[in-house]
Amino acid sequence: MVNIQTLTITEGSIVMLADLLAFLLIFRIYLKNKRTSALLLSLAWLFDFLTVSSYAFQHLPLAGMFILLFSVFFLSGVIELIREENLSIKINSKMLLPLLSLLFAVYSLIPDYVFQQGLSKATVSLYVSHGLAAIVMSTAGYFMKELTYIYGRKARYLSILLVLFGLHLLPVPISIMLESETYPIIGSTISLVLILGLTFLTIKLTSSEEFLRLKTMEIHEVKIAPGVRIINQEEYKKIKEKLKDAPVLAFVRTLNNIPENWTYYFVTTATKEGEVKTISPMNLERMTELSYKYLKAMEEVGSRGIILIDCLEYLVMYNEFTSVIKFLNKLKDFVVSHNGTLILVAEKDAFEEQQWTLLTRLLEDAV
């Protein structure tokens, strides 16, 4: 026979430890790079710790207040992270707002049904706060998917878990009102799994190279002209040596002798996650997002951004040539506006005459 009280205390203790760990690790990251999103996310986990503590001591009004603060700080952290990454929030208001309104409208009918059983003010407060927190957390999950271009699977999985966590909050006050004996076992276990997943992914995202590198990298001044340059493989070998200490952003097809200070992405259709960061040749939009973020960050620390693309032929293989030219033109505009440098590694023989003319015209327009 399962002892419900012992199980609940054990699972609650594990959740509180996970909350504290997430708070301390993410707050430490904030102290290092001063990103406001890290501060907001760390405080969110502190409020979840206080939520579980309040439940442990049967302070239901405080638990309701803290769960709402947890959700609000998490949503604020996600929105701030999107702003820091210079992305825009795309809201499908035709689907999102009516769905959330319908969810809360149905949810608001239930207290009337159980009020006849002697619903206390504390329970009403808990009910409302959990309903609002569920909507806020689900919204945070909806917005988090905007970061998948930069943070990949970490952001995608975090988005899914945030929505699931929001939905799992809805039956919590109902089970308290109905004095359910079954939900404490099921609900606390679900909560434990979701919290462990959320803390792990939040720590992983905020400690990732994408989140940290551009804010903490050591800057080395390199004498290189701004604008766009097209070089061949022989020149690439020389310029790689020249730029070995510079924080270059590179998109490459070969992993041989990549300088340690470079941030590089292996352009391949095999997108399995591992030590080497990969990017699909068809994902030109993500390359654009990464390049813009990099150039802006370099400008903020008073240095010139250098982007190197050693996979032009490969990009043309998987995209229409006109799409590649549009992509390069957008990069060129970013580079020019941020006083950076774009280096294209290409051999003339690999392109048709008209294609090469368009590429060289890109160079002329940037001078």
GIVENFEN-V937488 format. One record per residue. RES is the residue in three letters. PSI is psi in radians with two decimals (none if undefined). OMEGA is omega in degrees with one decimal (NA if undefined). Layout:
res={RES RES}
psi={PSI PSI}
omega={OMEGA OMEGA}
This chain:
res={MET VAL ASN ILE GLN THR LEU THR ILE THR GLU GLY SER ILE VAL MET LEU ALA ASP LEU LEU ALA PHE LEU LEU ILE PHE ARG ILE TYR LEU LYS ASN LYS ARG THR SER ALA LEU LEU LEU SER LEU ALA TRP LEU PHE ASP PHE LEU THR VAL SER SER TYR ALA PHE GLN HIS LEU PRO LEU ALA GLY MET PHE ILE LEU LEU PHE SER VAL PHE PHE LEU SER GLY VAL ILE GLU LEU ILE ARG GLU GLU ASN LEU SER ILE LYS ILE ASN SER LYS MET LEU LEU PRO LEU LEU SER LEU LEU PHE ALA VAL TYR SER LEU ILE PRO ASP TYR VAL PHE GLN GLN GLY LEU SER LYS ALA THR VAL SER LEU TYR VAL SER HIS GLY LEU ALA ALA ILE VAL MET SER THR ALA GLY TYR PHE MET LYS GLU LEU THR TYR ILE TYR GLY ARG LYS ALA ARG TYR LEU SER ILE LEU LEU VAL LEU PHE GLY LEU HIS LEU LEU PRO VAL PRO ILE SER ILE MET LEU GLU SER GLU THR TYR PRO ILE ILE GLY SER THR ILE SER LEU VAL LEU ILE LEU GLY LEU THR PHE LEU THR ILE LYS LEU THR SER SER GLU GLU PHE LEU ARG LEU LYS THR MET GLU ILE HIS GLU VAL LYS ILE ALA PRO GLY VAL ARG ILE ILE ASN GLN GLU GLU TYR LYS LYS ILE LYS GLU LYS LEU LYS ASP ALA PRO VAL LEU ALA PHE VAL ARG THR LEU ASN ASN ILE PRO GLU ASN TRP THR TYR TYR PHE VAL THR THR ALA THR LYS GLU GLY GLU VAL LYS THR ILE SER PRO MET ASN LEU GLU ARG MET THR GLU LEU SER TYR LYS TYR LEU LYS ALA MET GLU GLU VAL GLY SER ARG GLY ILE ILE LEU ILE ASP CYS LEU GLU TYR LEU VAL MET TYR ASN GLU PHE THR SER VAL ILE LYS PHE LEU ASN LYS LEU LYS ASP PHE VAL VAL SER HIS ASN GLY THR LEU ILE LEU VAL ALA GLU LYS ASP ALA PHE GLU GLU GLN GLN TRP THR LEU LEU THR ARG LEU LEU GLU ASP ALA VAL}
psi={2.25 2.25 1.86 -0.75 -0.78 -0.74 -0.77 -0.75 -0.75 -0.85 -0.65 -0.68 -0.71 -0.74 -0.76 -0.69 -0.72 -0.72 -0.83 -0.72 -0.81 -0.76 -0.86 -0.77 -0.75 -0.60 -0.61 -0.68 -0.71 -0.74 -0.48 -0.82 -0.03 0.51 2.14 -0.58 -0.66 -0.68 -0.82 -0.73 -0.63 -0.72 -0.57 -0.78 -0.47 -0.71 -0.53 -0.64 -0.76 -0.55 -0.87 -0.67 -0.73 -0.68 -0.70 -0.61 0.21 0.53 1.41 -0.74 -0.69 -0.69 -0.73 -0.73 -0.77 -0.63 -0.59 -0.71 -0.68 -0.85 -0.70 -0.76 -0.61 -0.79 -0.73 -0.69 -0.70 -0.78 -0.72 -0.67 -0.72 -0.73 -0.74 -0.56 0.10 0.65 2.87 2.55 2.11 1.95 2.13 1.43 -0.40 -0.45 -0.83 -0.93 -0.81 -0.64 -0.82 -0.69 -0.76 -0.73 -0.84 -0.56 -0.80 -0.73 -0.59 -0.25 -0.43 -0.70 -0.62 -0.62 -0.65 0.00 -0.55 -0.29 0.21 0.88 2.20 2.82 -0.64 -0.69 -0.63 -0.78 -0.75 -0.70 -0.86 -0.78 -0.67 -0.64 -0.78 -0.74 -0.65 -0.74 -0.74 -0.76 -0.69 -0.65 -0.69 -0.70 -0.68 -0.73 -0.55 -0.52 -0.31 -0.31 0.06 -0.45 -0.53 -0.77 0.01 -2.33 -0.51 -0.81 -0.64 -0.84 -0.65 -0.68 -0.79 -0.78 -0.59 -0.74 -0.78 -0.69 -0.73 -0.79 -0.59 -0.28 -0.44 -0.78 -0.11 -0.99 -0.49 -0.72 -0.58 -0.74 -0.65 0.01 0.82 2.42 -0.34 -0.73 -0.68 -0.62 -0.91 -0.83 -0.74 -0.58 -0.77 -0.78 -0.73 -0.83 -0.79 -0.74 -0.76 -0.72 -0.75 -0.76 -0.74 -0.83 -0.62 -0.75 -0.76 -0.71 -0.83 -0.31 0.09 2.79 -0.61 -0.63 -0.59 -0.68 -0.87 -0.31 -0.30 -0.05 2.61 2.26 2.25 2.20 2.25 2.30 1.75 2.39 2.52 2.89 -2.70 2.35 2.42 2.14 2.79 -3.10 -0.64 -0.75 -0.57 -0.71 -0.71 -0.75 -0.46 -0.69 -0.70 -0.62 0.29 -0.47 -0.01 2.57 1.20 2.52 2.06 2.46 1.99 2.83 -0.17 2.46 0.27 2.23 0.76 2.17 2.52 -0.59 -0.12 2.54 1.99 2.66 2.24 2.01 1.98 2.76 -0.23 1.65 0.46 2.32 2.34 -2.77 -0.65 2.22 2.26 2.80 2.45 2.46 -0.33 -0.14 1.11 -0.51 -0.72 -0.66 -0.69 -0.80 -0.80 -0.70 -0.73 -0.77 -0.77 -0.85 -0.71 -0.73 -0.72 -0.68 -0.66 -0.56 0.18 0.52 2.96 2.25 2.46 2.05 2.30 2.29 1.96 0.80 0.53 -0.80 -0.66 -0.67 -0.72 -0.54 -0.60 -0.04 2.77 2.49 -0.64 -0.61 -0.68 -0.71 -0.72 -0.75 -0.81 -0.64 -0.68 -0.75 -0.74 -0.76 -0.74 -0.79 -0.79 -0.76 -0.43 0.23 0.68 -2.95 2.34 2.11 2.11 2.14 2.01 2.57 2.31 -0.66 -0.31 -0.10 2.69 2.79 -0.74 -0.68 -0.76 -0.62 -0.74 -0.69 -0.79 -0.52 -0.59 -0.70 -0.78 -0.71 -0.40 -0.20 none}
omega={-178.4 175.1 -173.7 -177.1 -179.9 179.7 -179.0 179.9 -179.8 -179.1 177.2 179.0 178.7 178.6 -179.6 177.1 178.0 178.0 -178.8 178.9 179.5 179.3 -175.8 -177.6 -178.5 176.6 175.6 176.1 177.7 -179.4 -179.5 -173.3 173.7 175.8 -176.1 179.4 178.8 178.1 -178.0 179.6 177.8 178.8 176.9 -179.1 173.9 179.2 175.3 174.7 179.7 177.0 -178.9 177.8 -179.9 176.1 -178.2 -178.9 175.7 174.1 -172.9 178.2 177.7 178.4 178.0 179.5 -176.1 179.2 177.4 177.3 176.7 -177.3 -179.1 179.4 178.3 178.2 178.6 178.5 178.9 179.8 178.8 178.3 176.6 178.8 -179.9 -179.4 177.4 175.6 177.2 178.9 -180.0 -176.7 172.8 -173.4 179.4 -179.4 -170.9 -173.9 176.7 179.4 -180.0 179.5 179.4 -179.6 -177.3 178.8 177.8 -178.9 -176.9 -179.9 -171.6 -179.9 178.3 -178.3 -175.9 -177.8 -178.7 -179.8 176.3 -179.7 -178.9 178.5 -179.9 -179.3 175.6 178.9 179.3 -179.1 -178.6 -177.0 179.1 177.5 178.2 180.0 178.5 179.7 -178.8 -179.7 177.7 176.8 176.4 177.5 178.6 -179.7 -177.1 -178.0 177.0 -176.6 -177.2 178.7 -177.0 -173.1 173.0 -174.4 179.9 179.9 -178.7 -179.8 178.5 177.4 -179.3 -178.2 178.3 177.8 179.1 178.8 178.1 -179.1 -177.6 178.3 -173.4 -177.3 -175.8 -179.4 178.4 179.6 178.3 -179.0 -177.8 -180.0 -179.0 176.5 -176.8 -172.6 -179.9 179.5 -177.4 -175.4 -179.2 178.2 176.7 179.6 179.3 -178.9 -178.1 -179.5 178.6 177.7 -178.7 179.8 179.9 -177.0 178.3 177.6 -178.9 -178.9 -176.6 177.5 -179.0 179.5 179.2 -177.8 -170.7 -162.4 -173.8 179.2 -173.4 -174.8 175.9 -174.9 174.9 178.5 179.1 179.6 178.0 -175.5 175.2 178.9 -176.9 176.9 173.2 -177.1 176.4 -175.1 178.8 177.9 179.4 179.3 -179.2 -176.4 176.1 177.4 -178.9 -175.1 -173.5 -179.2 -178.5 179.0 -177.9 169.7 -173.5 172.0 -167.6 175.1 176.7 -176.5 -179.6 172.1 174.5 179.5 -175.3 -176.5 -179.1 167.0 -173.3 177.4 177.6 -176.8 -174.7 174.9 176.4 -170.5 178.2 -176.8 178.8 -179.4 179.1 178.9 -177.9 176.3 -178.1 177.4 179.2 -177.7 -179.4 -179.1 179.7 176.0 178.2 179.8 -179.8 -178.6 -179.5 178.0 -178.8 -178.3 -179.5 179.3 178.7 178.2 -179.0 179.4 173.7 -180.0 -179.5 177.0 179.0 178.9 -179.7 178.4 -179.8 -177.6 -175.7 -179.7 -179.9 178.0 179.2 179.6 -174.8 179.5 170.9 -177.9 178.7 178.2 178.4 178.8 177.3 177.7 -179.6 177.5 177.4 176.3 179.6 179.1 177.3 -177.8 -179.4 -177.3 180.0 176.8 -179.4 -179.2 175.6 -179.2 179.0 178.1 -176.0 175.0 -176.5 -176.2 -177.6 -176.6 172.2 -175.8 -179.6 178.9 -179.9 177.6 178.4 179.4 -179.9 176.2 176.0 178.7 -178.0 -178.7 -176.8 -177.0 NA}
